[in-house]
Amino acid sequence: MNKILKIKKVNILKVAFIMATIYGILSAVIFLIIGLIGVIQGEPLTLLLALLMPFVYAFGGFIGGLLMGWLYNLVSKWQGGIEVEVEEIEKFSE
């Protein structure tokens, strides 16, 4: 049986930490590739910057997550929140 549930409010700190983690992981992958390319081309400073940038991006993701969580909670009071459809399933044990 499908149910419609509504996300009325989010935990702002949880959103911030999740966004920081996502931004940190994605930027680590991207900047490590860029750093390795820089080392191959003879620019060792590129690797140092590539190692620091995930922390900068994670911090930016945290601040962005705080802002977006706060804005979501504010706007959801007017709009009623995001509705999601969920389905209950049986979990089979092995």
N, C-alpha and C positions, 0 to 999 in steps of 0.2 A: 504494500500500500504506500503510495507516494504522499509525502507531507510537504507543505510549504512552510518554511521557517523564515524568520526575518532577523537579520543582524541589526539590532537597534543601537548597540554601543560596542566599541572596541577598547581593549586595554591599551592605552597609548604607549606605555613602556614596552609592552610585548611587540607591538607593531614596529617600534623604533629598533629593538634588538634584532627582529627578523630582517628588517631592511638593511641594517648594518652588516649582518651576516651575509645576506645575498650580495650586496655591493662589494663586500670584502672578497668573497670567493670569486665572483665574476672578474673583478679587476685583477686579482692575483693571477688568474689564468692568462688574461690578456697581456698584462704588463710583464709577466715572466717571459712570454714569447717575444715581446718587444725587447726586453732586456737581453735575451739570448742573441737576438739578431744584432743588437748593438755591440755585444762582445765579439761576435763573429766579424763585424765590420771594424773592430779596433777601437770601440768607444766604451771602456769599462765603466764610466760614470753612468751610462744608461742602465746598467744592471743595478747599481745602487738606487737610482731613482725608481726602477721597477720594483725593488723590494720595499720601498717606502710608500709608494702610491696606494697599495691596497689598504693601508691604515688611514690614509687621507680619504679614500673613497668610503671606507667603513664609517668613519666619523660623519661624512656628509650624508650617508644613508641613514645614520642614526638621527641626525637633525631633521632630515626630510621625513623620516618615519614619525617622529614626534609631531611635526607640523601636519602631516597627512592624517594621522590618527585623531588629532584635535579637531581638524576641519571636518573629518567624517562624522565625529560625534556631534558637532555643531549642526551640520547640514542634515543629518539623519533625523534630528528633532523636527525639522520642517517637512522633510520628504518621506519619513517613515522607515528609512533603512533599506538595505538591499534584501530582496527576497530570493531565497534559494530553494530549489526543489530537491528533497532528499528521499531516498528509498531505503527501507529497512530490508536487510538481507540476512540470511542465515549463514553463520560462519561454521564451516565444516572443520572438525578437528581431524588431524591425520593420525 
